[in-house]
Amino acid sequence: MAVLPSALTNSSAAAPSVGGAECRAGAGYPDEDYEKAGAVLLEDHGAIFEKAEMIVKVKEPLESEYDLLRPGQILFTYLHLAASRSLTEALLRSRSPAWLMRPWR
């Protein structure tokens, strides 16, 4: 889970959508914490990408998510584009501005 409930509480975004019960549970936060922070919990992967203005992920998009990205939708995630030509091409096709995270040393 890339976004914790405390980050949603401090967010200026209106009703952020958070998906994946298994991700929320794996992060150690129950659904109630996300709901109290104002999140709309969605399980349908396509609906998340359809609704969200910004996608925040811990890892790069999965191949099944390439076609879900759309122009103007911000992607904030770890990207290692040198390792994946198909991901690089998909991002270019999507016209989605991508912000990447990288580890500090």
C-alpha positions, 0 to 999 in steps of 0.5 A: 500500500503506497498511501497510509490513512494518515497521509489521506487525512492530511491530503487536500484531495477530496474523497481519495479512492483506495483499492485492494483490500489485500493491500490495505490489510497487508499494510497493517491498516484496517478498512475503517482507518481508510474510511475515517480518513475519507477514502472511498474504498474500491475493489474494481481495479479498472474503476480505480484507474477510471476515477483517480486523477493520480495513481500512487503505487509502490512498484511500477505499473503491471502490464495489465495496467498499461492500458488503464493509464490515460492522458493527464492522469498522474502516475507517482511510483518507482520506475526503472524504465531501462529494464522495461521497454514495454513499460516505457512505450506504454507510458509514452502512449498513455501521455500520463505524466509520470513522477518517479521515486528512487532510493536515496543513498 
